[in-house]
């Protein structure tokens, strides 16, 4: 805010805020709309404003965390420079000097601050920011208790489909690092089934594709289930990605359920076919796996120079020639 208000003829009151570069543009527009209600004139938000020393500016207000900080707060700036909290008009008030403030200042836990700092580093668009954060915080990156909701940065990056962050983090933490619910990052990704692209992350975390949580459930089981979402449909695309990464479709959890069992579990009577796509896909894959397993257990095979398959039972010396193997093994050999 400038020291002196422009109150000349034909002028309008002006309010100038010195804001943090971390503040999103949408938030600034909401702030401008809110301020215009009591200033009496619309305000314009400019993307880039250069303030010279001789402009008589000083940082009177820094709007962040739902509070307009005064210049008195700036002597401990580093302790307060946090990512903005959600905008809550009901928590705002105007003090006697006309400054906006918050009735009850928002205080963040250490876990929340760690999570916000990691997300800010990922979203900055500068690889050096993320690298500096990971190097500085390398001792807590695998500690689920150090972050909000018990999820390590690798869990958050995987769920966000952020392959670049995953690659950077895997230099500091193992791919099977656990959150507080004993889930690997890949299981957590399947559990929350976010809308972000996930194929590349699934491929990168492929070595953990069959790892289980405390209840013996794999990522494929979480991707297949449909009862916990409103549509009651599993995540078909994610299930395909996991199977392509080598997920074991026949794995059984502590309740005796396979991924197919989870796909069929708890469907409502009103939507009995809600998860039919996932069910059908898993059934076919399950069938192919078991048929090939049976075939390889009881038979050996080879192809001659003409491309004809010769099949021989394991316990027999007689040789069976299949003249047209495509008709016999359509559902066995892909």
C-alpha positions in Angstrom: 0.0 0.0 0.0 1.3 3.5 -0.8 1.9 5.8 2.1 -0.5 8.4 0.7 -3.9 7.7 -0.9 -4.6 9.3 -4.2 -7.8 11.4 -3.4 -7.6 14.1 -6.0 -10.5 15.1 -8.3 -11.6 12.2 -10.4 -9.4 9.8 -8.6 -10.3 6.5 -7.0 -8.8 5.0 -3.8 -5.9 2.7 -4.6 -4.7 -0.3 -2.7 -1.3 -1.8 -3.6 -0.3 -5.1 -2.1 3.2 -6.6 -2.2 2.5 -10.3 -2.8 4.5 -13.5 -2.8 5.3 -15.2 -6.1 3.9 -18.4 -4.6 0.3 -17.0 -4.6 -1.8 -18.4 -7.5 -3.3 -15.9 -9.9 -6.8 -17.2 -9.3 -6.4 -16.4 -5.6 -5.3 -12.9 -6.4 -8.4 -12.3 -8.5 -10.6 -13.5 -5.6 -8.8 -11.2 -3.3 -9.3 -8.3 -5.7 -13.0 -9.0 -6.0 -13.3 -9.1 -2.2 -11.3 -5.9 -1.6 -13.4 -4.1 -4.3 -16.5 -4.5 -2.2 -15.3 -2.1 0.5 -12.9 0.1 -1.6 -15.8 0.9 -3.9 -14.1 0.4 -7.2 -12.9 -2.7 -9.2 -9.2 -3.6 -8.8 -6.9 -4.8 -11.5 -4.5 -7.7 -10.9 -1.3 -7.3 -12.8 1.0 -10.2 -13.5 4.3 -8.3 -13.4 4.9 -5.1 -11.5 8.4 -3.7 -11.0 8.7 -1.6 -7.9 11.7 0.7 -7.7 13.2 1.9 -4.5 12.2 5.5 -5.2 8.5 4.7 -5.6 8.0 5.0 -1.9 6.7 1.5 -1.7 7.0 -0.8 1.4 5.5 -4.2 2.0 2.6 -3.2 4.2 0.5 -6.3 3.4 1.6 -9.7 2.4 -1.5 -11.8 1.8 -0.8 -15.4 2.6 -2.3 -18.2 4.7 -5.6 -16.3 4.8 -4.0 -13.4 6.6 -2.7 -10.0 5.5 0.6 -9.6 7.3 1.9 -6.1 8.1 5.4 -4.9 7.7 6.0 -5.8 11.4 5.9 -9.5 10.5 8.7 -9.3 8.1 11.5 -9.6 10.6 10.8 -13.3 10.9 9.8 -13.8 7.2 11.4 -17.2 6.7 9.3 -18.7 9.5 6.1 -17.4 7.9 6.8 -17.9 4.2 4.5 -20.9 3.7 2.2 -21.9 0.8 -1.3 -20.3 0.9 -4.1 -21.9 2.7 -7.6 -22.3 1.2 -9.5 -19.1 0.9 -12.2 -18.8 3.6 -14.2 -15.5 3.5 -15.9 -16.3 6.8 -12.6 -16.1 8.6 -11.8 -12.5 7.4 -12.3 -9.3 9.3 -11.2 -5.7 9.0 -9.4 -4.1 11.9 -9.7 -0.5 13.0 -7.0 0.6 10.7 -8.7 -0.9 7.7 -6.4 -3.9 7.3 -7.7 -7.3 6.6 -6.7 -10.0 9.0 -7.8 -13.4 10.2 -9.6 -13.9 13.5 -7.6 -17.1 14.3 -4.3 -17.3 12.6 -3.7 -20.7 10.9 -0.9 -22.8 12.3 0.5 -25.7 10.4 2.0 -28.9 11.9 5.5 -29.9 10.9 4.0 -32.7 8.8 1.8 -30.3 6.9 4.8 -27.9 6.3 6.9 -30.8 5.0 4.2 -31.9 2.6 3.6 -28.3 1.4 7.3 -27.7 0.9 7.6 -30.9 -1.2 4.6 -30.0 -3.4 5.8 -26.5 -3.8 9.2 -27.8 -5.0 7.5 -30.2 -7.5 5.2 -27.4 -8.8 7.8 -24.7 -9.2 8.8 -25.8 -12.7 12.5 -25.6 -11.8 14.3 -28.9 -11.4 16.8 -27.3 -9.2 14.1 -26.4 -6.6 13.1 -30.1 -6.3 16.8 -31.2 -6.2 17.6 -28.8 -3.5 14.6 -29.8 -1.4 15.4 -33.5 -1.7 19.1 -33.0 -0.8 18.2 -30.9 2.2 15.4 -33.2 3.4 17.0 -36.6 2.4 17.0 -37.9 6.0 13.2 -37.7 6.3 12.1 -38.6 2.8 11.3 -42.2 3.8 9.7 -41.3 7.1 6.0 -41.5 6.7 5.5 -39.9 10.1 7.2 -36.8 8.9 4.5 -36.0 6.3 0.8 -35.2 6.3 -1.6 -38.1 6.3 1.3 -40.5 6.6 2.3 -40.5 3.0 6.0 -40.1 1.9 6.9 -37.9 -1.0 7.2 -40.9 -3.3 3.6 -41.9 -2.5 2.5 -38.4 -3.3 4.5 -38.2 -6.5 3.3 -41.6 -7.7 -0.4 -40.7 -7.0 0.1 -37.5 -8.9 1.6 -39.3 -11.9 4.7 -37.2 -11.6 7.4 -39.4 -13.2 10.1 -36.8 -12.9 9.6 -36.4 -9.2 9.5 -40.2 -8.8 12.8 -40.5 -10.7 14.4 -37.9 -8.5 13.1 -39.4 -5.3 14.2 -43.0 -6.2 17.8 -41.7 -5.8 17.1 -41.3 -2.1 14.4 -43.8 -1.2 13.6 -47.4 -2.2 10.6 -48.1 -4.5 8.9 -50.1 -1.8 9.0 -47.5 0.9 5.8 -47.8 3.0 3.3 -45.2 4.2 1.6 -45.4 7.6 -1.0 -47.9 6.2 1.9 -50.2 5.0 1.2 -49.5 1.4 3.9 -49.2 -1.3 3.7 -46.1 -3.6 2.2 -48.3 -6.3 -0.5 -49.7 -4.0 -1.3 -46.1 -2.8 -1.6 -45.0 -6.4 -4.1 -47.8 -7.1 -6.0 -47.1 -3.8 -6.8 -43.5 -4.5 -7.0 -44.0 -8.3 -6.4 -40.4 -9.2 -7.2 -38.9 -12.5 -3.5 -38.2 -13.4 -1.7 -40.2 -16.1 -0.2 -43.2 -14.4 1.2 -45.6 -17.1 4.8 -44.3 -16.9 4.8 -44.4 -13.1 3.4 -48.0 -13.1 6.2 -49.0 -15.5 8.9 -47.3 -13.3 7.6 -49.0 -10.1 7.2 -52.3 -11.9 9.5 -54.2 -9.5 6.9 -53.7 -6.7 3.9 -54.7 -8.8 3.1 -57.8 -6.7 4.1 -56.4 -3.3 1.3 -56.5 -0.7 0.0 -54.4 2.1 -0.7 -55.7 5.7 -3.8 -57.5 4.4 -2.0 -59.2 1.5 -3.6 -57.0 -1.1 -1.8 -56.0 -4.2 -2.1 -52.8 -6.4 -4.2 -54.8 -8.9 -6.7 -55.7 -6.2 -7.2 -52.0 -5.4 -7.5 -51.1 -9.0 -10.1 -53.8 -9.6 -12.4 -53.0 -6.8 -15.4 -50.9 -7.4 -17.5 -50.8 -4.3 -15.8 -47.8 -2.7 -16.5 -45.4 -5.5 -19.9 -43.9 -6.5 -19.9 -45.5 -9.9 -19.0 -48.9 -8.4 -16.6 -49.4 -11.3 -13.0 -50.4 -11.0 -10.2 -48.7 -12.8 -9.9 -50.7 -16.1 -7.0 -48.6 -17.6 -5.0 -48.9 -14.4 -5.7 -52.7 -14.2 -4.5 -53.1 -17.7 -1.3 -51.2 -17.0 -0.6 -53.3 -13.9 -1.2 -56.5 -15.8 1.1 -55.3 -18.6 3.7 -54.7 -15.9 3.5 -58.3 -14.8 0.9 -58.2 -12.0 -0.1 -61.7 -10.8 -3.9 -62.0 -11.5 -4.1 -65.2 -9.4 -2.7 -63.7 -6.2 -4.9 -64.2 -3.1 -5.2 -61.8 -0.1 -5.7 -62.7 3.5 -9.5 -62.8 2.9 -9.1 -65.4 0.1 -10.0 -62.8 -2.6 -8.2 -62.4 -5.9 -8.3 -59.2 -7.9 -11.3 -60.7 -9.8 -12.9 -61.4 -6.4 -12.5 -57.7 -5.5 -13.9 -56.7 -8.8 -17.1 -58.7 -8.0 -17.3 -57.8 -4.3 -20.0 -55.6 -2.8 -21.7 -54.5 -6.1 -25.1 -53.1 -5.4 -28.3 -54.8 -6.5 -29.2 -51.6 -8.4 -25.9 -51.8 -10.4 -25.0 -55.5 -10.7 -23.1 -54.9 -13.9 -21.4 -51.7 -12.9 -17.9 -53.3 -12.9 -18.5 -55.7 -15.8 -15.7 -54.3 -18.0 -13.1 -55.0 -15.3 -14.7 -58.3 -14.4 -14.7 -59.5 -18.0 -11.1 -58.4 -18.6 -9.8 -60.1 -15.5 -11.7 -63.3 -16.2 -10.2 -63.5 -19.6 -6.7 -62.8 -18.3 -7.1 -65.3 -15.5 -8.3 -67.9 -18.0 -5.3 -67.3 -20.2 -2.8 -67.5 -17.3 -4.3 -70.8 -16.0 -4.6 -72.4 -19.4 -1.0 -71.6 -20.2 0.1 -72.8 -16.8 -1.7 -76.1 -17.3 -0.3 -76.5 -20.8 3.3 -75.8 -19.8 2.9 -78.2 -16.8 1.7 -81.1 -18.8 3.2 -80.6 -22.3 6.3 -79.5 -24.0 6.2 -77.9 -27.5 8.4 -76.7 -30.2 8.0 -75.2 -33.7 9.6 -76.7 -36.8 11.1 -74.8 -39.7 7.7 -74.6 -41.4 6.2 -72.9 -38.4 4.1 -76.0 -37.3 3.8 -76.6 -33.6 4.7 -80.0 -32.2 3.3 -80.9 -28.8 4.4 -83.8 -26.6 2.9 -84.8 -23.3 5.5 -84.6 -20.5 4.9 -88.2 -19.5 4.7 -89.7 -23.0 7.2 -90.2 -25.9 4.4 -90.0 -28.5 4.6 -86.9 -30.6 1.4 -85.0 -31.5 1.4 -82.7 -34.4 -1.1 -79.9 -34.6 -1.8 -79.1 -38.2 -3.6 -75.9 -37.4 -2.5 -74.8 -34.0 -4.4 -71.5 -34.2 -7.7 -73.3 -33.8 -6.5 -75.3 -30.8 -4.4 -72.8 -28.9 -6.2 -69.6 -29.6 -6.9 -68.9 -25.9 -3.6 -70.4 -24.7 -0.7 -69.0 -26.5 -0.8 -65.3 -27.2 
